[in-house]
Amino acid sequence: MSKMTRRSFLKKFTFGTLSTIGLAYGGYYYAREIEPKWLNIIEKEIESHRIPESFNDFKILQFSDVHFGFHYDREQLIKLINQIEKMNFDLIVFTGDLTDDPSLIAEKQFEEITEELFRLHADYGKYWIYGNHDHGGYGTQTIKQVMENSGFRLLKNETVLVEKDNDMISLSGLDDVMLGRPDLNALIDESYEHLFNILLCHEPDFADRTKQYPYDVQLSGHSHGGQIQLPFIGPIVTPALGEKYVEGHYELGSRPLNLFVSRGIGTTRLPFRFLCRPEINLFTLKHLS
């Protein structure tokens, strides 16, 4: 075995140090500049005998948690809307958190957001609910006005019936659980038992209460999928009421309730995503005879 000289030691030490720095910088750059802009489209089928035959292949597009203003600008919003416009869907829902902090958004920026969201069209309607970042101060009313001007209908503790060929399904929206006044009792009752019922609720962990009601689906966001996920460890950044059900599909209760949690579009707290790409979610309803 040859003896390591001072020169060879310094050479290996320098190479190892530079490699570590390079990997660290590369990971930082990827998590900051690449993955947050690497949009994914997640497609799921939802099967149920309560889905009317006329709603077979009916498509619902969900997007969530844009957090405009926190490292998310108009250029990125334009790309998002362009991508959605290319997709085939019948109804569109936005499940909260349009901006990260409404008080930091200029009036001109709100006008730009309105202009872009207005471009979206869905034959069976455009609906939205409040997220926790949409509430507070003047922001609650401002965000409402922006979404109304964009052609989206607010569902705040409200249920609508979506009709197609004399059949119908129900779509409910809950006020934000953290900062609003959610009221599940105001939405549906036992007369809806036979219908296919969908709930929009920003915070996914609220599904533990939703499952006690006759809902078939809950669509949520809020968690961002943890934003940063590490192998063998899992999601790192999980907010209150987004810690138990962080991403993907969960089946709860006896009906059962199918909970779908979107990773959302933007970021909050930290401007990073790692092993947790942003996503748009497209659901296709399937009638089971």
C-alpha positions, 0 to 999 in steps of 0.5 A, spaced: 500 500 500 502 506 497 503 512 503 498 518 502 503 524 501 500 531 503 499 533 496 495 527 494 491 528 501 490 535 499 488 533 492 482 528 495 480 533 500 479 538 495 476 534 490 471 531 495 469 538 498 468 541 491 464 535 489 459 536 496 459 543 494 457 542 487 451 537 489 449 541 494 448 547 489 445 542 484 440 540 489 438 547 491 438 550 484 433 544 482 429 545 488 428 552 487 428 553 479 426 547 476 421 542 480 417 548 482 416 549 475 415 542 472 408 541 472 405 534 472 398 532 470 395 527 474 389 523 471 384 519 476 378 515 474 372 515 480 367 509 479 361 509 483 354 506 482 351 513 484 354 516 478 348 517 473 350 513 466 349 520 463 355 522 467 359 517 464 366 520 462 364 526 465 371 530 467 372 535 472 379 539 473 381 541 479 387 546 480 389 549 487 394 553 491 397 558 486 400 562 491 401 568 486 406 573 489 410 568 493 415 566 487 409 565 483 408 571 477 404 572 471 408 569 466 408 562 470 400 563 471 400 564 463 403 558 462 398 554 467 392 557 464 395 555 457 396 548 459 389 548 462 386 550 456 389 545 452 385 539 456 379 536 455 374 537 461 367 539 463 367 542 469 373 546 473 374 547 480 379 551 484 380 549 491 383 555 494 389 559 496 389 564 490 395 568 493 400 567 498 398 574 501 393 578 498 395 585 502 402 584 498 398 584 491 398 590 487 391 592 484 394 591 477 396 584 479 389 582 481 387 585 474 392 581 471 390 575 475 383 576 473 384 577 465 388 570 465 383 566 469 377 569 465 380 565 459 378 558 462 371 555 460 367 549 462 361 547 459 358 545 466 361 551 470 367 554 474 367 553 481 371 555 487 372 555 495 376 559 500 383 557 502 386 559 509 391 564 505 384 567 501 381 570 508 383 575 513 383 583 512 381 586 506 383 580 502 377 576 503 372 580 499 378 582 494 379 575 492 372 574 492 371 579 487 377 577 483 374 570 482 367 573 480 370 577 475 374 571 472 367 567 472 368 563 478 362 562 482 364 561 490 361 555 494 361 558 501 357 553 505 353 552 499 351 546 494 349 546 487 346 541 483 350 539 476 345 537 471 346 533 465 340 529 460 335 530 466 340 527 471 344 530 476 350 530 481 351 535 487 357 539 488 358 542 495 363 547 497 365 549 504 368 555 507 375 555 509 376 550 516 382 554 519 379 562 518 372 561 515 366 558 518 365 552 515 358 548 516 357 541 513 350 541 516 348 547 511 350 543 505 346 536 504 342 532 508 339 525 507 335 526 501 342 526 498 343 519 500 342 517 493 346 522 489 353 522 487 356 528 492 362 531 491 365 536 496 370 541 495 374 543 502 381 546 502 384 542 508 384 535 507 384 532 514 377 535 515 375 529 511 375 525 518 369 529 519 366 529 512 366 521 512 360 522 517 356 525 511 353 522 505 359 524 500 362 520 495 368 525 494 372 530 497 377 534 493 382 538 497 389 542 497 392 546 502 398 540 504 402 542 497 404 534 498 409 537 503 413 541 498 419 537 500 419 529 500 425 525 502 426 518 501 425 514 507 422 520 511 417 523 507 414 530 507 417 535 510 413 541 510 406 540 512 401 545 515 396 544 520 390 540 517 394 537 512 398 533 516 395 526 516 392 526 509 398 529 505 397 527 497 394 522 493 388 518 494 385 516 501 378 511 502 375 513 508 368 511 512 363 506 510 360 509 504 366 510 502 368 517 502 374 518 496 379 523 498 383 526 493 389 531 495 392 535 490 399 537 491 397 544 488 401 549 484 405 554 488 409 554 494 409 557 501 413 558 507 419 556 502 420 557 495 422 549 494 419 543 491 423 536 492 421 530 489 414 533 490 412 536 483 406 541 482 400 538 479 393 539 476 388 534 477 383 531 472 378 526 474 373 522 470 367 519 472 365 512 471 358 509 471 358 503 474 351 499 473 
